């Protein structure tokens, strides 16, 4: 009779020791889902942009394009961030049209044209083309006096976040794929 109880006891002990692991794995899955559903990490590019009064339009556009979580999570990015003043230079009603739900993919393309993968500091920028996250290339011009992206001067550079770096520009860059949409011109 003792022999029959020993395997059952071992089985029960095994179940008890496995149970906390099962809950731990479940917690990881739950946490992973929360991140996927929209958790923006403190100190990320998204939170830095959101906390600045200079980039309120960019922050609103990132949310509308559902890029806030991307730039607020895992991975390193470099963003050439247009200011509110830069968005104000767009033709009348263009931003309103881009923010419409039916134009989400166009807005994403426009915003991703301002982002390159990886953390690229000003000292690492070189003359030539850089491939953006929307798949198109931007022209980078570097001299001892200034840095230009698609002919737009970088006003402040190397603003560091925990997942990348931001460089401020004074114009919204328009990719060739969006040329002519609602009056947008490169």
Residue, then its C-alpha position, 0 to 999 in steps of 0.5 A: x500500500x505504501x508503494x501505491x501512495x508514493x507515486x500519487x504523492x509525487x504526482x501531487x507534489x509535481x502538480x503543486x510545483x508546476x502550478x506557480x510556473x503555469x501562472x508565471x507563464x500566463x502572466x507573461x502572456x498577459x503582459x505581452x498582450x498589454x504591450x501589443x495593445x498600446x503601452x507606451x514606455x516612459x522615456x521613449x520617443x513617443x513619450x518624449x514627443x507627447x510631453x513636448x509642446x513643440x510636437x503636439x501635432x506630431x503626437x496627435x498624428x502618431x496616435x491617429x496612424x497607430x505609430x505611437x506604440x511602435x515608437x514608444x516600445x521596443x526597437x531603436x529608431x531615429x525620427x526627423x521630427x517636424x514641429x507644430x510650425x512645420x505642420x502649420x506650413x502644409x496647405x489648408x485642410x491637408x492635415x485634417x484629411x490625413x487624420x481621417x480614418x480612411x487615410x490612415x495608411x497615407x498618414x502612416x506613410x508620411x510619418x514613416x518617411x520621417x523615421x529610419x531604423x536604428x539610433x543614428x546620432x548627428x555624428x553618424x549621419x553621412x552625405x547620401x541616401x538613407x532608407x526610411x521606414x516607409x521604404x523610400x529614401x531621403x537625401x542627407x547632406x552633412x557639412x561642418x556648418x549644418x545637417x539637412x534632410x531632404x533640404x530641411x535644416x536640422x535645428x536640434x539634433x541628438x535628443x535622446x530617448x531610451x529607444x532612439x534619437x530625435x532630430x528636429x526639422x522645420x518642414x514636413x517631408x512628403x514622400x514621392x508616393x504621396x505627391x499630389x495627395x490633398x495638395x501635398x508636394x515634396 
